Amino acid sequence: MCAVADVPRGEVRPFTVADTPVAVVNTDEGVFAILDMCSHAEVPLSEGEVEDCTLECYMHGSRFDLRTGEPLELPAVAPVPVFPVRITDAQVLVDLDNPLTTATQES
């Protein structure tokens, strides 16, 4: 998918994998991949800020846990899918077929 060096520590980068928008985030706890779409406003999470193991949506301030996809702050109430990541030969590999979490759409 991408090289680890493409995503500096404390940063997020957007990628498209098999037509799926994915935000790859490099934190002190590891590299994470999350669907690059806020469950509340459907805007790219990759434009938000990384803090510890969370990613904040720039539009309304919802913060998502990168390990679980769960929203930690309103207005988002639905989780965002998080995908397994494997680092092989300094490459970030994302498994879109087996998300760790499955989002439910807000009504």
C-alpha positions as CSV (number, residue, x, y, z in Angstrom):
1,M,0.0,0.0,0.0
2,C,2.6,2.6,1.1
3,A,6.1,2.8,2.7
4,V,6.2,3.4,6.4
5,A,8.4,6.4,5.6
6,D,5.5,7.9,3.6
7,V,3.7,8.5,6.9
8,P,5.9,10.3,9.5
9,R,5.2,9.6,13.2
10,G,2.3,11.7,14.5
11,E,1.0,12.2,10.9
12,V,-1.9,10.9,8.8
13,R,-1.9,10.4,5.1
14,P,-4.8,9.5,2.7
15,F,-4.7,6.6,0.3
16,T,-7.1,4.8,-1.9
17,V,-7.1,1.0,-1.7
18,A,-9.4,-0.9,-4.1
19,D,-11.6,2.1,-4.4
20,T,-11.8,2.5,-0.6
21,P,-10.5,5.7,1.0
22,V,-8.1,4.8,3.9
23,A,-6.4,7.1,6.3
24,V,-3.0,5.6,7.5
25,V,-1.8,7.0,10.8
26,N,1.6,6.6,12.4
27,T,1.6,7.0,16.2
28,D,3.8,6.1,19.1
29,E,1.6,3.0,19.5
30,G,2.0,1.8,15.9
31,V,0.6,2.3,12.5
32,F,-3.2,2.2,12.1
33,A,-5.6,2.2,9.1
34,I,-9.1,3.7,9.4
35,L,-11.8,4.4,6.8
36,D,-11.1,7.9,5.6
37,M,-14.6,9.1,6.2
38,C,-16.2,10.6,9.3
39,S,-19.3,8.6,10.3
40,H,-21.0,11.9,11.2
41,A,-20.3,14.3,8.4
42,E,-18.8,12.0,5.7
43,V,-15.7,14.2,5.3
44,P,-12.1,12.9,5.1
45,L,-10.6,12.1,8.5
46,S,-7.2,12.4,7.0
47,E,-7.6,16.1,7.1
48,G,-7.9,16.0,10.9
49,E,-5.4,16.1,13.7
50,V,-3.6,13.1,15.3
51,E,-3.3,13.1,19.1
52,D,-1.9,10.0,20.8
53,C,-4.0,7.1,19.4
54,T,-6.9,9.3,18.2
55,L,-7.9,11.1,15.0
56,E,-10.0,14.2,15.1
57,C,-12.4,15.1,12.4
58,Y,-11.6,18.7,11.3
59,M,-15.3,19.6,10.6
60,H,-17.1,19.1,13.9
61,G,-14.4,17.9,16.2
62,S,-15.4,14.3,16.7
63,R,-12.4,12.2,17.8
64,F,-12.1,8.6,16.9
65,D,-10.0,5.9,18.6
66,L,-7.6,4.5,16.0
67,R,-7.6,1.0,17.7
68,T,-11.4,0.5,17.7
69,G,-12.9,3.2,15.4
70,E,-15.2,4.2,18.3
71,P,-16.1,7.9,18.5
72,L,-14.8,9.5,21.7
73,E,-16.5,12.9,21.3
74,L,-19.8,14.1,19.8
75,P,-21.4,14.8,17.4
76,A,-20.3,11.4,15.9
77,V,-22.0,8.4,17.6
78,A,-21.2,5.6,15.0
79,P,-17.8,3.9,14.8
80,V,-15.6,4.0,11.7
81,P,-14.1,0.8,10.3
82,V,-10.6,0.1,11.4
83,F,-8.5,-2.3,9.3
84,P,-5.7,-4.7,10.3
85,V,-2.2,-3.4,9.4
86,R,0.9,-5.4,8.9
87,I,4.4,-4.0,8.3
88,T,6.5,-6.1,5.9
89,D,9.8,-4.9,4.4
90,A,9.1,-1.3,5.6
91,Q,5.7,-1.4,3.7
92,V,2.3,-0.8,5.3
93,L,-0.1,-3.5,4.2
94,V,-3.8,-3.0,4.9
95,D,-6.3,-5.8,5.0
96,L,-9.6,-4.3,3.8
97,D,-11.3,-7.7,3.7
98,N,-11.2,-8.2,7.5
99,P,-12.1,-5.0,9.3
100,L,-11.5,-5.0,13.0
101,T,-14.7,-3.0,13.4
102,T,-17.7,-2.5,11.3
103,A,-19.4,0.9,11.2
104,T,-23.1,1.4,11.5
105,Q,-24.7,4.4,9.8
106,E,-26.4,7.1,11.8
107,S,-30.0,7.8,11.0
